[in-house]
Amino acid sequence: MSTGTFEETEAAFQRTPPQDIEAEKATLGGMMLSRDVIGDVQDIVKVDDFYRPAHGIVFETIIDLFGKGEPCDPITVNAELVRRGDLERVGGLVAVHQLFQSAASATSTTWYADIVSERARLRRLVEAGAKITQMGYAAEGEIAEIEDAAAALLTGLIRTDDGDEEVGELGEGLQGVFDELEAGKTGMAGVPTGFTDFDLLTDGLHPGQVIVIAARPAIGKSTLAVDFARNAAIREGKRVAIFSLEMSKKDLTKRIISAEARVGLHHIFHRNLTDDDWSRVARVTERMAAAPLHINAKPGQTATSIRARCRKLQQAGGLDLVVVDYLQLMESSSGRKTDNRQQEVSDMSRSFKLLAKELQVPVVLLSQLNRGPEQRTDKKPMLSDLRESGAIEQDADVVVLLHRADAYDKESPRAGEADLIVEKNRNGPTAIITVAFQGHYARFVDMAQT
């Protein structure tokens, strides 16, 4: 490569980064013109997609007002900016009204938002390219390390397009219901979980449902959710996506191997498998490798990024079940911390309900409980123990509170047992279902299998 090419590359990085200020203005103006488009815009852009910082501040303010159910017109936006002390940072009272006047029409807002998103993606590519160029010039470290660092800079830059919600007249939906009723004669309507009594109670996990699994730490809510996913993907051939904010992909894979092969989890983590262990693993490897189970353990995931990824998976080959572990570890879609964490969690809960309805898949959503159970004599959880609950209980179609007596009392006569307390079941009765906990295999099973 000639010296002139290097100089041209350096000159390129000194240009104005890709941006479209007019599209940013039209997007914000359209959001203030009609709150009906705000949810769609929120799925397309985020606060740091705006080139002008002032526009990012206005966007975040509109999203916060929208989340609270308040009007999002120029008057309320200005009032909120004054309350936050941000009015001067965006250019004063006139600036917001000028943005409002930039709106061509509400129907064009998402089109402008796509332009804003596209320019932001191009800027990130330029920034990544600049950093890679600097790393190449500096030549610090081994070439393999430099290549790995360069590859890391290019990850997480792919976004997916939006989808459409299912609509139709009553008559159009009758045949689908009749088909489901007919199928009920020979099988389960929803996605089977592998737990006999639970599946009898719920008829499986149904499209459009949000199923909340809630427990105190170290009780086994992640294990139970993975059991649902394992059974659906490995035994039923369902297309399943697990989004984990707590464990790495490797750790999740080890737990699935332990549960499927019935090999002690501690043997796997300490890499001391016996010949018998290896034989057990070999017997399940083929069916595990063939299972349509997608694991995404990328840090910093948001409800919006998960929603986008699910759309992509559905477009690529379909999607039958989504598992999210867990709600309180998730960042807000704006990427910024607020003082009202309960509102943030409630907004995320609603977002997953919309995801379930939009893609017509069941979403298993894990949630933390507060310390309420520990303050009771029997330690049993209640719906009111949902931490930062907000809209979680309201949005959920099924709520399963997981309880293990031996987690609090090692001498409990119920050692090895667990209760799936179905405290809410929108389309059926509630019940307490007892299953066996096999922690050494990282799994729960029906009592009949013990």
N, C-alpha and C positions, 0 to 999 in steps of 0.2 A: 504494500500500500504506500502511495507517495505521500510526501510531506504536505502537499497541497490538499490531499483528502483529509488529513488530520485537522488542518486549519479550517476546512469547510465544516467538519463535524463540530469543532469548537464554536464556530460562528453560528451554527444552527441552534445550539443550546442557549445562545444569547438573544434569540428572537422572542417575541411575545408568545407565551404559551397558548395552546389552543383554548379558545373561549368564545362565547357568544353572549355578550351583555344584554342585547335586545331580547334574546330568548329567555334569559334569566328574569328580566323585568316582566315579560309577558306571562311567564309561569307564575310568578308571585301575584301579579295582578289578577290572573284568572282564578287563583285560589281565594282571593278576597272577593271576587265577583260572584263565585258560586261555591259554597262549601261541599256541594255534591261531588266535586272533582278532587277534593283534598286527599281522600283515601287512596285514589288511583295514583295521584302524583307522589304520595308518600312511598308507594311501592316502586316508583321509578327512580327518584332521586333522594339523596340524603344531604345533611347540612353541609358537609365538606365538598359536595359536588359543585357548589357555587364558587365562581372565580372571585367575585367581589365579597369580602368578608361581611360587609353590610347586608348583602342579600342573604347570606347564610343566617345572620341574626334574625332578619325578618321571617325567613322560612321557619326557623325553630320556634319563633313566637306564634306563628299561625298554627303550627302543628300542636303546640301546647294548648292553645285555646280550643282547637278542634277536639283534642283529647278530653277536655273538661266539659265538652258539650256547649261551649259558649259561642256567640257570633264571631266571625272572623273577618269583619269588614274593616276599612281603614280607621274608623273611629275607635273600635275596640283594640285593634292592633297598636295604634298609637298610645292608647291608654295603658296597655300592658307594657309597652316599651318604656313609658314614663315610670311605671311602677318598678321596673327592673333597673332603671338608671341607664338604659341603652339607647334612648332616643337620639342623643347627639351623635352616637357612634354610627347610626344609620343615615344621618344627614338632616335630622329634624323633622318637624311635622309635615312639611311640604313633600319630603322624599317619599313617604309612604303613599300619599295621595297621587304622586306622579307614577308610582308603580301601579296603582289601581287603574290609572288612565291608560297604562300601556297594554292592558288586556284587550286583545282583539275580540275574543268571544270565549265563553266558558268551554265550548266544545273543542276549541283548539288547544286548550291548556296542556293536555297530556302530550300532544305533538311537540309543543315547545319544551316540555319536561324531558322528552326523549333527546332533544338536541342538547340540553344542559348535561344530561347524563353522558351522552356520547363525547362531548368536549372534555368532560372530567376524566373519562376513561383514557382519552388521548393524552391528556396532561400527565396522568400517572405513568403511561408508557414512556413519555418524554423524560419524566423525572427518573424512572428506573433506568432508561438508557444512559442518562447523564451520570448516574451513580456507577453503572457498570463501566462506562468509559473511564471514569476517575479511578476505579479499582484496577483497570487494565494498565493505565499509566503508572500508578503507584507500584504495582507488582509486588505487593507486600504479602508474604506467606506462600504456601505451596499452591501450585496451579490448580490442584483438585479442590482446595479450600476456596479459592477465588471463584471457580466455576460453580461450586455449591452455593456460595453467597449470591452470585449473579442469578442463579436459578430461583433462589428464594425470593428475590426482588420481583420476579415476574409472576409469582403466584397470587391468587386472590383477586386478579384483575378482570375476571370474566363475570358478566352479568347476563341474566336471561330476560326474555320478553314476558309481558303480562299475559294472563289468560282471561277467559270469559266465564261469567257465572251461568249456571244452568237455569233457564227460564222456560216457561211453557204453560199452556192451558190445562185445566183439570183433566179434560178428556184425553190429552196426550199422555198423561201420567198413569192412566188407569191400567193399561196393558202391563206396564212395568211392575205395578203392585200385584196384579194377578199372576204374573210370572214368578214373583217372589213367593207368593202364597203357595203356588204349585210346587216350587222348589222345596218348600218347607216340608212337604210330604216325605222327601227322600234325603234331605240333608239340612245343614245349618244355613241360615240366611246370612249371617255375618262371618267375619274372619274368626276361626277357632283359636282359642288361647292355649288349648291343651289341658285345661283344668275342667274336669267333667261337670262338677256342680256349678261352677261359675258360668260355663257355656250354656248349661240348661237354664240358668236364671236369666241370662242376657241374650240368649240365642246368638252368641258371638259378638264381635265388635263391628258395628254397622257403619256404612259410609255416612259421612257428615257428623258423626258423633265425636265429642271430646270426652275421653275417659281419663280421669285424674287418679293417679296413684299417689297417696300422701303418707308420710311417715316421718318419725324422728330420725336423725342420723344413725347409720349403722344398723338399721332394722332390716333392710333388704329391699328397698323400693327399686333400686337399679337392677337387682337380680331378678325381681319379679317381672319388670318390664322387658328385660332381655329374654326371659322365659317365654313371654308372649311373642316376641319377635322371632325367637328360635323356632318355636312350633309353627308359626305362620310360614316362615321362609323355608325351613329345612324339611318339615313334614308335609306341609300343605302346598308348597310351591308358590306361595304368595310373594309378591314383590314388596319388600319391606325396606324402610330407611330409618336408621337410628342416628340421631343427632346427640352427641354426648359432649357436655360442657364440663364433665367431672373426670372422666377417664380417657386415656389415650386409646387409639385404635388397637395398638398391640395388646394392651391390658384387656380390652373388651374381647379380643380374639382369643386370648388365653382362657378367659372365663367361659367362652362358648365351647372351646375344646374340652375343658374340664367337665362341663355339664353334659355334653353330648357323649363323650367317651367314658364318663364316670371314672376319671383319673383325678386324684387329689390335687386341688388347686395349688397347694403348697409345693407339691412335687414339680409342677409346671413352672412356678415362679422361681424355684431354687434349682431348676434344671437337673433334677436327679431322678429321672423316670426309670422304672424297672423294665425288664423285658416284657412283662405282662402289660405294663402301662403302654409301651410302644405298640403292642399288638392291638390294644383297645383303640388307640389313636388311629392306627392304620385302617381299622374297620369303619371309621366314620369320616375319614378324610375326603373320600370321593363325594359323598352326599353333601358335606359342608362346602366343598369347592364349587359344587353345582348350584348351591342355594342362591337365589336372587336377593341377597341381603347386602344393602349398601350401608357403610358406616362412615359417618362424617364426624370426626373428633377435633375439627379445627377450632382453635381458641377464638374468642371474641365474636362468636356467632350472635346474631340478633333474630328477632321474629321475622323481620323483613328478608334477611339473607336466607333463612331456612325456607321461607315461603317461595323465594325465587328458585332455590335449589330443588324444591319439591316439584315445581312446575317443570323444570328441566327434566327431571327424572320421569315425570308422567309423559312428557312429550317424547322422550327417548324410548320408552317401552312399557309405560304404565306404572301405576303405584297403587298398592292395596292397603298399606298400613304405615303410619309414621309414629315414631317414638322420640320424644324430646326429654332429655335428662340433664338438668332439671330447671324449672322456671326461674327460681330465685338467683341462679348463677348467670342468667342471661343479661346482656347489656341492652339498654334502650336503643331503639332504631336510630335515634338522633346521634348516638355515640357520646352523649354528654350526660354527666351525672346531674341529678336534680335533688332537691330536698324532699320531694314527695315520692319516695320509693314505692309506697302502696299504689299510687296512681300509675306509676310505670309498670308495675306487675299486672295491674288490672288491664292496662292497655295491651300488654303482651298476651294476656289470656284471651281477650277479645279477638286479637289478631289470629290466634290459633283456631278459634271457633270459625272465623271467616275462612281460614285455610281449609278446614275440614269440609265446610259447605261448598267452597269453590271447586275443590278437586274431587269432592265426593269420596273421601277416604276417612277412616277412623284415625284420630290423633290421640295417642296415649301420652299424656302430659304429666310429668312427675313434679311433685311439689313438696316443699319442706313444711313440717308442722312446727308450731311454737312449743314452748316448754310446758304447756298445759297438761299433757299426759303425765309428766313426771311429778306433778303436784297432786295427783290423785292416788288413792290407795291401790286401785286395781290397774293403774297406768294405761287404761284403755283410751284411745284417742276419740275425739269428737269433731264434728264438722267445724265447730267454732275454733278449733285449734289450727286451722289453715293459716299459715304465716303470710302476712301481707296479702290477706285473702282477696280484698276488693271484689272483683267480679268472678273469681275462680269458681266459687260454688254456683253462682248464677249461670255461668257459661257452660259448666260441665253437664253432660248427659248422665254420666255414671261417675260416682266418687267411691273409690276403694281406699279405706283407711287400713293400713297394714299394722298388725300388732303381734309381737312375740313376747310372751311372758318371761321366757328364759333370758331375754336381753336385759331384764332388770333383776332377775333372781335366778342365779345359776343352779340353785337347788329346786327350782320349780318342778312340780309333778308333771307339768306340760312341756318339759324340755323337748326340743325338736319339733314342736308344733307351732303353727302360725295361723292367725285369723285374718281372713280377707273380709273386713267389715264393709259390706256394700251399703253405705249409708244413704246413697242417693241412686236411684235407677229410674230415669224419666219415663221409660216405657215398660216398667214392670215392678215387681215387688223388691223390697230390700231383704237382706239376709246376712248371716254370719257364716262364712264358709271356712272350714278348717282344712288346712293342707299341711304337708310335712316340709320342714326346712332342712335341707342338706347343705349346710354351709361349706363343708369340705369339698363339695362338688359345685359350689356356686349356683345352686338351683333350688327351686321349690318343686314339689311333685304332689300328685294326689295321694291321699292317705293310703289308698289301696295299693300303691306301688312301693310302699316301704317294706 
